[in-house]
Amino acid sequence: MKLNGSTQYQHIQLVRSPIFVNETFTINVWLNPNVQPKSVYCLLAQFYEGAPDLTFNIVDQYAMMRVYNSRLWSTTKLKNFQWQHVTFEFAQKDLSMAIYIDGIINARGTMVIPQYGNFEIQRTIIGSYGDFNQYNGLIDQLSIAFHIKSNIDILDEATQVVHYKFEGDDKENDFLFQDSSVNNIRARGSHVSRLVGNRKTGQGTLFLYDPVLSYFQSGGFVLLSTHNYSYSYALWLNISSVSSFMPLVHLVTRDELSSLENNSSTCLALLAIKRTGFT
């Protein structure tokens, strides 16, 4: 979703407000901001009848949360024109707060004297603080959970791009191309099928049965083209035959089929195997 901070009243008001009062919660959101220093931009706000408002903001390019009038700031600034995953956490039991950026803990704090009052909810808004401090940029996949997520769960949500499980039971094998991650990036392929129990009892695996025509292809990995962006990949393999040099995973900068036809794409072998081992 794109929000323009210069357009008045551009925000989303929730029809049914989530109840944050006396609750533990975790808020996850993907942000691609276009914000200025020394300015305030509201991501999410809940207004009460006679108590300090609950707000999640970008202030001077830092992520900031305010709960019961206590504030916690991130220790690093968010980057403009780049997607970043931001998590805000609050635990009611010990009044602790935390901010994660791209799945890594960035700031942690605890309230000393929380301020209470009349928490009758007036409204909940995404993208502005009433008619002020409107967010400017892109926002995606904002989620609210009423529990504290583990560090591993937050890291997975922030960094996992695709996860193909190859599980399902339809006759056309369409499930082989379904991505179970939050990005839902559908793959495609040819001359593939599903085997059951090859690695674990009852577990499905992808079978590429033609040494010439079989392939499995995914796409949309935008951040892989970013300079010095870290990544990793993991997969289980059961190789039946090995040629002198056989690429197992490779990255192309354009669509695989059109690249082969036009010879117009850069290809980077990420994992290959030869008779002497992996390379």
C-alpha positions in Angstrom: 0.0 0.0 0.0 1.3 3.4 -0.9 0.6 6.4 1.3 1.3 10.0 0.3 2.1 12.2 3.3 1.3 15.4 1.3 -2.2 14.2 0.6 -4.5 15.3 3.4 -6.7 12.7 5.2 -4.9 9.8 3.4 -5.0 7.0 6.0 -7.0 3.9 6.9 -9.4 3.8 9.9 -10.1 0.3 11.1 -13.8 -0.6 11.3 -13.2 -2.8 14.4 -10.4 -1.8 16.6 -8.0 -4.4 18.2 -8.0 -4.1 21.9 -4.4 -3.4 23.1 -5.2 -2.3 26.7 -3.9 -4.8 29.2 -2.7 -7.1 26.4 0.6 -8.5 25.3 1.1 -7.9 21.6 3.5 -8.1 18.7 3.1 -5.9 15.6 5.0 -6.8 12.4 5.1 -4.5 9.3 7.1 -4.2 6.1 8.1 -0.6 5.4 9.6 1.2 2.4 9.7 4.8 3.7 10.3 8.2 2.2 10.7 10.3 5.3 12.6 13.4 6.2 14.9 14.0 9.2 13.4 15.8 12.3 9.9 14.9 11.2 7.2 12.6 12.7 5.3 10.0 10.7 2.7 7.8 12.3 2.4 4.1 11.3 -0.4 3.1 13.6 -2.3 4.9 16.3 -5.1 4.0 18.7 -6.9 6.9 20.4 -8.6 6.7 23.9 -11.2 8.8 25.7 -9.0 9.8 28.6 -5.7 8.0 28.5 -2.4 8.4 26.6 -2.7 7.3 23.0 -0.9 4.2 21.7 1.3 5.1 18.8 3.9 3.5 16.5 5.9 6.1 14.6 9.0 7.0 12.6 10.5 10.0 14.3 13.6 11.6 12.8 13.9 8.4 10.8 14.0 6.2 13.9 11.3 3.7 14.8 9.5 4.6 18.0 6.7 3.1 20.0 4.7 4.7 22.8 2.7 2.6 25.2 1.1 3.9 28.4 3.0 7.1 27.6 6.4 5.4 27.8 8.6 5.5 24.7 11.1 3.2 23.2 13.3 4.3 20.2 15.3 2.2 17.8 19.1 2.6 18.0 19.5 2.9 14.2 17.6 4.9 11.6 15.4 3.3 9.0 16.6 3.6 5.4 14.6 5.5 2.7 13.5 3.7 -0.4 14.4 0.3 0.9 12.1 -2.5 2.3 12.7 -3.2 6.0 10.8 -5.4 8.4 10.0 -3.8 11.7 8.6 -5.5 14.8 7.2 -3.8 17.9 6.6 -5.9 21.0 5.0 -5.2 24.4 4.7 -7.7 27.3 1.9 -6.8 29.8 3.3 -9.1 32.5 6.6 -7.2 33.0 5.8 -4.1 31.0 8.7 -4.7 28.7 9.0 -3.3 25.2 11.2 -4.3 22.2 11.9 -3.2 18.6 13.3 -5.5 16.0 14.6 -4.3 12.6 15.0 -6.9 9.8 14.5 -9.7 12.4 17.3 -8.6 14.7 16.7 -7.1 18.2 17.5 -3.4 18.0 16.2 -1.9 21.2 14.7 -3.1 24.5 13.3 -1.3 27.5 11.0 -1.5 30.5 8.4 1.0 31.8 9.0 2.5 35.2 5.7 4.3 35.9 3.0 3.6 33.2 0.2 6.2 32.9 -3.3 4.9 32.9 -6.8 6.5 32.4 -10.0 5.9 30.5 -9.1 3.5 27.8 -12.4 3.6 25.9 -11.3 3.3 22.3 -12.3 6.2 20.0 -10.6 4.9 16.8 -7.6 3.1 15.4 -5.8 4.5 12.3 -3.1 3.2 10.0 -0.9 5.9 8.4 -1.5 9.0 10.4 -2.0 10.5 13.8 -5.5 11.8 13.3 -5.0 14.3 10.5 -1.4 14.9 11.3 2.0 13.2 10.9 0.9 11.2 7.9 3.2 8.4 6.8 4.9 8.8 3.5 6.0 5.6 1.6 5.0 2.0 1.1 3.6 -0.3 3.8 2.8 -4.0 3.5 1.7 -7.0 5.6 1.0 -5.2 8.8 0.0 -7.9 11.3 -1.0 -7.9 15.0 -0.6 -10.9 17.3 -1.6 -11.0 21.0 1.5 -12.8 22.2 5.2 -12.4 22.2 6.9 -14.1 19.3 10.2 -15.9 19.6 13.4 -14.5 18.1 13.4 -17.3 15.6 9.8 -16.6 14.5 10.6 -12.9 14.0 13.8 -13.7 12.1 11.9 -16.1 9.8 9.2 -13.6 9.1 11.7 -10.9 8.3 14.1 -12.9 6.2 12.4 -16.0 4.7 11.6 -15.3 1.1 10.2 -18.6 -0.1 9.5 -22.1 1.4 8.5 -24.9 -0.9 7.3 -27.9 1.0 6.1 -30.0 -1.9 3.2 -31.3 0.2 -0.3 -31.9 -1.2 -2.5 -34.5 -2.9 -4.1 -33.0 -6.0 -3.7 -35.1 -9.2 -2.2 -32.3 -11.3 0.7 -31.7 -8.8 -0.2 -28.0 -8.7 0.8 -28.0 -5.0 4.4 -28.5 -5.9 4.6 -24.9 -6.9 2.9 -23.4 -3.9 5.0 -21.2 -1.6 4.2 -21.6 2.1 5.9 -18.3 3.1 4.1 -15.0 3.7 5.2 -13.9 0.2 3.3 -16.6 -1.6 5.6 -16.6 -4.6 4.3 -19.2 -7.0 7.0 -21.3 -8.8 6.7 -23.1 -12.1 8.4 -26.1 -13.7 8.2 -28.9 -16.2 8.7 -32.7 -16.1 8.4 -32.9 -12.3 6.4 -35.0 -10.0 6.1 -35.9 -6.3 7.6 -38.8 -4.5 6.5 -39.8 -1.0 8.7 -41.3 1.7 12.0 -40.9 -0.1 13.5 -39.0 2.8 11.0 -39.4 5.6 7.9 -41.6 5.9 4.9 -39.8 4.4 6.8 -36.7 3.5 6.6 -35.4 -0.1 9.7 -34.5 -2.2 10.1 -33.0 -5.6 11.2 -35.4 -8.3 12.9 -34.0 -11.5 12.8 -37.1 -13.6 14.1 -35.9 -17.0 17.8 -35.0 -17.1 17.3 -32.6 -20.0 13.8 -31.1 -19.7 13.1 -31.1 -16.0 13.3 -27.8 -14.1 11.8 -26.0 -11.1 11.9 -22.2 -11.2 10.9 -19.4 -8.8 11.3 -15.7 -9.1 10.8 -12.2 -7.6 13.9 -12.2 -5.5 14.3 -8.4 -5.7 16.8 -8.0 -2.8 19.3 -10.4 -4.4 20.1 -7.7 -6.8 21.0 -5.3 -3.9 24.7 -4.8 -3.5 26.2 -6.7 -0.5 22.8 -8.1 0.6 23.3 -11.3 2.5 21.3 -14.5 1.8 21.3 -18.2 2.3 19.4 -21.2 0.9 18.8 -24.7 2.1 17.5 -27.9 0.5 17.6 -31.6 0.8 19.1 -33.5 -2.2 19.1 -37.1 -3.4 21.1 -37.2 -6.6 20.7 -40.3 -8.8 23.3 -39.5 -11.4 26.1 -36.9 -11.9 27.4 -35.4 -15.1 30.8 -33.8 -15.4 29.3 -30.5 -14.2 25.7 -30.1 -13.1 24.2 -26.8 -11.7 21.7 -27.5 -8.9 20.8 -23.9 -7.9 21.5 -20.9 -10.1 20.3 -17.3 -10.3 19.5 -15.4 -13.5 18.7 -11.8 -13.8 15.8 -12.3 -16.2 13.1 -14.9 -16.8 14.8 -18.3 -17.2 13.1 -19.3 -20.5 13.4 -16.0 -22.2 17.0 -15.8 -21.0 17.8 -19.1 -22.7 16.2 -18.0 -25.9 17.8 -14.6 -26.2 21.1 -15.3 -24.3 20.6 -11.9 -22.7 20.8 -12.6 -18.9 23.6 -12.9 -16.4 23.7 -16.4 -14.8 25.4 -17.1 -11.5 25.8 -20.7 -10.3 25.1 -20.8 -6.6 25.5 -24.5 -6.2 26.8 -27.1 -8.6 28.0 -30.6 -8.4 30.6 -32.6 -10.3 32.0 -36.0 -9.9 34.5 -34.8 -7.3 31.9 -33.1 -5.1 30.0 -29.9 -4.7 31.3 -26.5 -5.9 
